């Protein structure tokens, strides 16, 4: 998938008549990072991109939208959108439809050994439920670490500060359901 994050970010920011400084205040993303993203010098983390999308009243899918098929209830193997971040260390495969109005996201998250999806914890509206398919995943949640092994699951209110970390020697694959939609 060809990324058009920078041009789409600049286009939407201009459409909303926001300066980079104003968007920075609304999103808690630095002006320097916004400028670098708009010039396609960096690919932002999923959390930074989510913060920008939220500040611009959209979702992450806006930056990756492709021509939507008429029937979007079925997504065949090989047709799922995958978002790659952190220098190819984390992968987010969107398992659910990204059509407007959807209420739930299903995502397969792959974290390489020693990686987390973000340096800082994140808080947002909604709920999350995760299930570890392979490897070991540490969920840092509200100041506590919960270690999940293959077959373990976790459910929590997303307003609690959280992040996912793979402290193990092998890659970790987990499946997540999130409301409201993150992507």
C-alpha positions in Angstrom: 0.0 0.0 0.0 1.4 3.4 -1.0 1.3 5.8 2.0 0.0 9.3 1.4 0.1 10.4 5.0 1.9 13.7 4.5 -0.2 15.0 1.7 -3.5 13.9 3.3 -2.5 15.4 6.7 -1.6 18.8 5.0 -4.8 18.7 2.9 -7.1 18.1 5.9 -5.2 20.6 8.2 -5.6 23.3 5.5 -9.3 22.3 4.9 -9.9 22.8 8.7 -8.0 26.1 8.4 -5.5 25.1 11.1 -1.8 26.2 11.3 0.8 23.5 12.3 1.1 25.2 15.7 -2.7 25.1 16.2 -2.8 21.4 15.2 0.1 20.7 17.6 -1.8 22.1 20.5 -4.9 20.2 19.7 -3.1 16.9 19.1 -0.2 17.0 21.6 2.1 16.2 18.6 5.1 18.5 18.2 5.2 21.1 15.4 8.5 19.7 14.2 7.0 16.2 13.9 3.9 17.5 12.1 6.1 19.4 9.6 8.2 16.3 9.0 5.2 14.1 8.5 3.7 16.6 6.0 6.9 16.5 4.0 7.0 12.7 4.1 10.4 12.8 5.9 9.1 10.4 8.7 6.4 7.9 9.1 4.7 8.6 12.5 3.9 6.1 15.1 0.3 4.8 15.2 -0.4 6.8 18.4 0.9 10.1 17.0 -1.1 9.5 13.9 -4.2 8.7 16.0 -3.7 11.9 18.0 -3.6 13.9 14.7 -6.6 12.2 13.3 -8.6 12.7 16.5 -7.7 16.4 16.6 -8.8 16.7 12.9 -12.1 14.9 13.6 -11.3 11.8 11.6 -9.8 8.4 12.2 -6.6 6.6 11.2 -8.2 5.1 8.1 -8.4 8.5 6.5 -4.7 8.4 5.9 -4.8 5.0 4.3 -8.1 5.0 2.5 -8.3 3.3 -0.8 -11.2 2.9 -3.1 -13.9 1.2 -1.0 -15.6 -1.8 -2.5 -19.4 -1.9 -2.6 -19.6 -5.0 -0.4 -17.2 -4.5 2.5 -18.6 -7.2 4.9 -16.0 -9.7 3.7 -12.3 -9.2 3.5 -10.3 -12.0 1.9 -6.9 -13.2 2.9 -4.3 -10.9 1.3 -6.8 -8.0 1.1 -6.4 -6.7 4.7 -4.8 -3.4 5.1 -1.5 -3.5 7.1 0.1 -0.5 8.8 3.8 -0.9 9.4 5.4 1.4 12.0 8.5 1.8 14.2 11.1 0.9 11.5 9.3 -2.4 10.6 9.1 -3.5 14.2 5.3 -3.4 14.6 2.5 -4.4 12.2 -1.2 -3.7 12.5 -3.4 -5.8 10.2 -6.9 -4.4 10.1 -9.3 -7.4 10.3 -12.6 -5.5 10.3 -14.2 -3.2 7.8 -13.0 0.5 7.7 -16.2 1.7 6.1 -17.7 4.9 7.6 -20.0 4.2 10.6 -18.4 1.0 11.8 -18.5 0.6 15.6 -15.7 -1.9 16.3 -12.1 -2.4 15.2 -10.5 -5.9 15.0 -6.8 -5.8 14.6 -3.9 -8.3 14.5 -0.9 -6.7 16.2 2.6 -8.1 15.6 5.4 -6.8 17.7 9.0 -7.9 17.1 11.1 -8.9 20.0 11.9 -6.0 22.4 9.4 -3.6 20.9 6.4 -1.7 22.2 3.8 0.1 20.1 4.6 3.4 21.7 7.0 4.9 24.2 4.3 6.6 26.2 1.0 5.1 27.6 -2.2 6.1 25.8 -5.7 6.9 27.1 -8.8 7.1 25.0 -12.5 6.5 25.1 -13.8 3.0 24.8 -12.8 -0.6 25.7 -10.2 -3.1 24.4 -10.0 -6.8 24.5 -6.8 -8.6 23.4 -5.9 -12.3 22.9 -2.3 -13.6 22.5 -2.0 -16.0 19.6 1.8 -16.4 19.7 4.6 -15.3 22.1 4.4 -13.3 25.2 2.9 -9.8 25.6 3.2 -7.4 28.5 0.3 -5.0 28.8 1.3 -2.0 30.9 -2.1 -0.9 32.3 -2.7 1.8 34.8 0.8 1.5 36.4 0.7 -2.4 36.5 2.2 -4.9 34.2 0.2 -7.9 33.0 2.1 -10.6 31.3 0.0 -12.6 28.8 1.1 -15.9 27.3 -0.3 -17.8 24.3 -4.0 -18.3 24.9 -4.4 -15.5 27.5 -6.7 -12.6 27.0 -7.2 -9.2 28.7 -10.2 -6.8 28.7 -10.0 -3.2 30.0 -11.4 0.3 29.9 -9.3 2.3 27.4 -9.4 5.4 29.6 -6.8 3.7 31.8 -3.3 4.5 30.6 -2.0 1.6 28.6 0.6 0.3 26.1 1.7 -3.1 24.7 5.3 -4.3 25.1 7.1 -7.4 23.8 9.9 -8.0 26.3 10.4 -11.6 25.1 13.0 -13.1 22.7 10.4 -14.0 20.1 7.9 -12.0 18.0 4.4 -11.7 19.5 1.1 -11.9 17.6 -2.1 -10.8 19.3 -5.7 -10.0 18.2 -7.5 -6.9 19.5 -11.0 -5.6 19.5 -11.5 -1.9 20.2 -14.4 0.4 20.6 -14.9 3.1 19.4 -13.0 2.5 16.2 -9.3 3.5 16.4 -8.6 3.0 12.7 
